Amino acid sequence: MIGRSVFAVYWLMALVFLAFPIVIVAALSFSSASYLTFPPPAFGVRWYRAFLGSREWLDSTWLSIAVAGSVVVVATSLGTLAALGLRHLTGAVRAAIGALILSPLIVPGIVVAIGIYYVFAAYRLVGTALGLVLAHTCLAVPFVVTSVSVSLAGLDRRLEQAALSLGATPSATFRQITLPLILPGILVGALFAFVTSFDELIVTLFLSGSGAVTLPRRMWDDLRFAIDPTIAAVSTLMIVLSAVLLLGAHVLRQRQATAQHKV
């Protein structure tokens, strides 16, 4: 009983420690002051109106959404195909290829950014939306591969074998059996791909230049040169968006687990 109480207190303290900065940022986003100060002298939506009324902020927001949406399509397609390919490999070959695919998650971000910058500079992709889509795809594919691989690992292969034994073609088996069962994993990977691209800063700092300023890059510039509570409002909106997407990923994963259990 005492051990459970100590664990509960420790868990609560850790939760407060992690959530406190988010609460501070959210409070600052509703401040009526013209500068970042806590506690706010009064509350209002002045800085949300400033964000919605700023062409620079909105242009960066729409660019981030467009880039992240493109990354979702490309990364989800490539990641799903890669996961399906890895499923049919074994031994050292599978381990080596899997490690290569997951390397963007292991290698420090600054190293990845420098490497991508030098390659993309040679092809004049720096400062373009296409360059950002390709770079963010490299970072997002590992999340899709991981999510789809987990779904495939929980898939009962006897279902596919039964379909094949009953005369279904491999493509029909994939469309009617495999794809519906792993679809939640694909959608989870797509959500993580969107969040990865939408929140990415380090690689973006190297590649955005002056022609492709995403929302995180705009926030970085604003934090360096013009600090005001607008950045707190933008940060709060991004936190809410990320939380909603991650909650959606959790719900999809739970539904997948329930569906596989019923099967």
C-alpha positions as CSV (number, residue, x, y, z in Angstrom):
1,M,0.0,0.0,0.0
2,I,2.8,2.4,0.9
3,G,4.7,1.5,-2.2
4,R,1.7,2.2,-4.4
5,S,1.2,5.6,-2.7
6,V,4.9,6.5,-3.2
7,F,4.7,5.5,-6.8
8,A,1.5,7.5,-7.3
9,V,3.1,10.6,-5.8
10,Y,6.2,10.2,-7.9
11,W,4.1,9.7,-11.1
12,L,2.1,12.8,-10.2
13,M,5.2,14.9,-9.7
14,A,6.7,13.7,-13.0
15,L,3.5,14.6,-14.8
16,V,3.4,18.1,-13.3
17,F,7.1,18.6,-14.1
18,L,6.5,17.7,-17.8
19,A,3.2,19.6,-18.1
20,F,4.1,22.8,-16.3
21,P,6.0,24.4,-19.2
22,I,3.0,23.7,-21.5
23,V,0.7,25.4,-19.0
24,I,3.0,28.4,-18.8
25,V,3.1,28.7,-22.6
26,A,-0.7,28.4,-22.9
27,A,-1.2,31.0,-20.2
28,L,1.2,33.4,-22.0
29,S,-0.7,32.9,-25.2
30,F,-3.7,34.6,-23.6
31,S,-1.7,37.4,-22.1
32,S,-2.8,41.0,-22.8
33,A,0.8,42.3,-22.3
34,S,2.9,43.3,-25.2
35,Y,5.8,41.1,-24.1
36,L,6.3,37.8,-22.5
37,T,5.7,38.1,-18.8
38,F,4.3,35.7,-16.2
39,P,1.8,35.9,-14.6
40,P,-0.1,37.8,-17.3
41,P,-1.6,41.1,-16.2
42,A,-4.8,40.2,-17.9
43,F,-6.2,37.6,-20.3
44,G,-7.5,37.9,-23.9
45,V,-7.1,36.6,-27.4
46,R,-5.1,39.5,-28.7
47,W,-2.2,37.4,-29.9
48,Y,-4.4,34.8,-31.6
49,R,-5.9,37.6,-33.6
50,A,-2.4,38.8,-34.4
51,F,-1.5,35.4,-35.7
52,L,-4.6,35.1,-37.8
53,G,-4.1,38.6,-39.1
54,S,-0.5,38.2,-40.1
55,R,0.2,37.3,-43.7
56,E,3.8,36.1,-42.8
57,W,2.5,33.7,-40.1
58,L,-0.3,32.4,-42.2
59,D,1.9,31.9,-45.3
60,S,4.3,29.8,-43.1
61,T,1.5,27.9,-41.6
62,W,0.0,26.9,-45.0
63,L,3.4,26.0,-46.3
64,S,4.0,23.7,-43.3
65,I,0.6,22.1,-43.9
66,A,1.3,21.6,-47.6
67,V,4.7,20.2,-47.0
68,A,3.5,17.9,-44.2
69,G,0.6,16.7,-46.4
70,S,2.9,15.9,-49.2
71,V,5.3,14.1,-46.8
72,V,2.4,12.0,-45.5
73,V,1.6,10.8,-49.0
74,V,5.2,10.0,-50.0
75,A,6.4,8.7,-46.7
76,T,3.3,6.5,-46.1
77,S,3.6,4.9,-49.5
78,L,7.4,4.3,-49.3
79,G,7.2,3.2,-45.6
80,T,4.4,0.8,-46.2
81,L,6.2,-0.8,-49.1
82,A,9.4,-1.0,-47.1
83,A,7.7,-2.7,-44.2
84,L,6.1,-5.2,-46.6
85,G,9.5,-5.9,-48.1
86,L,11.2,-6.3,-44.8
87,R,8.5,-8.9,-43.8
88,H,9.8,-11.2,-46.5
89,L,13.5,-10.9,-45.5
90,T,15.3,-12.8,-42.7
91,G,18.6,-12.9,-40.9
92,A,21.4,-10.4,-41.4
93,V,19.9,-8.9,-44.6
94,R,16.7,-7.9,-42.8
95,A,18.7,-6.5,-39.9
96,A,21.0,-4.5,-42.1
97,I,18.2,-3.0,-44.3
98,G,16.1,-2.3,-41.2
99,A,19.0,-0.5,-39.6
100,L,19.5,1.6,-42.7
101,I,15.9,2.6,-42.9
102,L,15.8,3.5,-39.2
103,S,19.1,5.4,-39.3
104,P,17.5,8.9,-39.4
105,L,16.2,8.2,-35.9
106,I,19.6,7.1,-34.6
107,V,22.0,9.6,-36.3
108,P,22.0,13.1,-34.6
109,G,19.7,15.5,-36.3
110,I,22.5,18.0,-37.0
111,V,24.5,15.3,-38.8
112,V,21.5,14.4,-40.9
113,A,20.8,18.1,-41.7
114,I,24.4,18.7,-42.8
115,G,24.4,15.7,-45.1
116,I,21.1,16.5,-46.7
117,Y,22.1,20.1,-47.1
118,Y,25.3,19.3,-49.1
119,V,23.4,16.8,-51.3
120,F,20.5,19.1,-51.9
121,A,22.7,22.1,-52.6
122,A,24.2,20.3,-55.5
123,Y,20.8,19.9,-57.1
124,R,19.5,23.4,-56.2
125,L,16.8,22.1,-53.8
126,V,17.8,24.4,-50.9
127,G,15.1,27.0,-50.4
128,T,12.4,25.1,-52.2
129,A,9.3,23.3,-50.9
130,L,10.3,20.2,-52.9
131,G,13.6,20.1,-51.0
132,L,11.7,20.2,-47.7
133,V,9.3,17.5,-48.8
134,L,12.1,15.1,-49.8
135,A,14.1,15.9,-46.6
136,H,11.2,15.5,-44.3
137,T,10.2,12.3,-46.0
138,C,13.6,10.8,-45.1
139,L,12.9,11.6,-41.5
140,A,9.2,10.4,-41.6
141,V,9.7,7.0,-43.4
142,P,11.2,5.3,-40.3
143,F,8.0,6.1,-38.3
144,V,5.8,4.6,-41.0
145,V,8.0,1.5,-41.3
146,T,7.9,1.0,-37.5
147,S,4.2,1.4,-37.3
148,V,3.3,-0.8,-40.2
149,S,5.9,-3.5,-39.1
150,V,4.1,-3.7,-35.8
151,S,0.8,-4.2,-37.5
152,L,2.3,-6.9,-39.8
153,A,3.9,-8.6,-36.8
154,G,0.4,-9.0,-35.2
155,L,-1.1,-10.3,-38.4
156,D,-2.1,-13.9,-38.5
157,R,-0.5,-15.3,-41.7
158,R,-2.9,-18.2,-41.7
159,L,-5.6,-15.7,-42.9
160,E,-3.5,-14.9,-46.0
161,Q,-2.7,-18.6,-46.6
162,A,-6.4,-19.5,-46.3
163,A,-7.3,-16.9,-48.9
164,L,-4.5,-18.1,-51.3
165,S,-5.6,-21.8,-50.8
166,L,-9.2,-20.8,-51.8
167,G,-8.0,-19.4,-55.1
168,A,-7.4,-15.7,-54.4
169,T,-4.5,-14.1,-56.2
170,P,-1.7,-12.5,-54.2
171,S,-2.9,-9.0,-55.1
172,A,-6.5,-9.8,-54.2
173,T,-5.3,-11.3,-50.9
174,F,-3.4,-8.2,-50.1
175,R,-6.4,-5.9,-51.0
176,Q,-9.0,-7.9,-49.2
177,I,-7.1,-9.4,-46.2
178,T,-3.8,-7.8,-45.5
179,L,-4.5,-4.2,-46.2
180,P,-7.7,-3.9,-44.1
181,L,-6.0,-5.5,-41.1
182,I,-2.9,-3.3,-41.3
183,L,-4.7,-0.1,-42.3
184,P,-4.8,1.3,-38.7
185,G,-1.0,0.9,-38.5
186,I,-0.7,2.7,-41.9
187,L,-2.8,5.5,-40.6
188,V,-0.9,5.8,-37.4
189,G,2.3,6.0,-39.4
190,A,0.8,8.7,-41.6
191,L,-0.1,10.7,-38.5
192,F,3.4,10.4,-37.1
193,A,4.7,11.4,-40.6
194,F,2.6,14.6,-40.5
195,V,3.7,15.5,-37.0
196,T,7.4,14.8,-37.8
197,S,7.3,17.1,-40.8
198,F,5.1,19.8,-39.3
199,D,7.3,20.1,-36.2
200,E,10.7,19.7,-37.9
201,L,13.2,22.5,-37.3
202,I,16.8,21.4,-37.5
203,V,16.8,20.2,-41.1
204,T,14.5,23.0,-42.0
205,L,17.0,25.6,-40.8
206,F,19.5,24.3,-43.3
207,L,17.1,23.9,-46.2
208,S,14.4,26.5,-46.0
209,G,16.6,29.5,-47.0
210,S,14.5,32.6,-47.7
211,G,12.0,31.0,-50.1
212,A,10.5,28.2,-48.0
213,V,9.9,29.5,-44.5
214,T,7.9,26.9,-42.6
215,L,6.0,27.6,-39.3
216,P,8.8,26.2,-37.0
217,R,11.3,28.3,-38.9
218,R,9.2,31.4,-38.6
219,M,8.9,30.7,-34.8
220,W,12.7,30.4,-34.6
221,D,13.2,33.7,-36.4
222,D,10.5,35.4,-34.2
223,L,12.1,34.1,-31.1
224,R,15.5,35.5,-32.1
225,F,14.5,38.9,-33.4
226,A,11.0,39.9,-32.3
227,I,9.9,38.2,-29.1
228,D,6.2,38.8,-28.3
229,P,3.3,36.5,-27.1
230,T,2.4,35.7,-30.7
231,I,4.9,32.9,-30.6
232,A,3.2,31.6,-27.4
233,A,-0.2,31.5,-29.3
234,V,1.4,29.7,-32.2
235,S,3.1,27.2,-29.9
236,T,-0.2,26.5,-28.1
237,L,-1.9,25.8,-31.4
238,M,0.9,23.4,-32.4
239,I,0.7,21.6,-29.1
240,V,-3.0,21.2,-29.4
241,L,-2.7,19.9,-33.0
242,S,0.1,17.5,-32.0
243,A,-1.9,16.2,-29.0
244,V,-5.0,15.6,-31.2
245,L,-3.0,13.7,-33.8
246,L,-1.3,11.6,-31.2
247,L,-4.6,10.9,-29.5
248,G,-6.0,9.8,-32.9
249,A,-3.0,7.5,-33.4
250,H,-3.6,6.0,-30.0
251,V,-7.3,5.4,-30.8
252,L,-6.4,3.8,-34.1
253,R,-3.9,1.5,-32.4
254,Q,-6.4,0.5,-29.9
255,R,-9.0,-0.3,-32.6
256,Q,-6.4,-2.3,-34.5
257,A,-5.6,-4.4,-31.3
258,T,-9.3,-5.0,-30.8
259,A,-9.9,-6.0,-34.4
260,Q,-6.9,-8.4,-34.4
261,H,-8.1,-9.9,-31.1
262,K,-11.5,-10.6,-32.6
263,V,-10.0,-12.2,-35.6
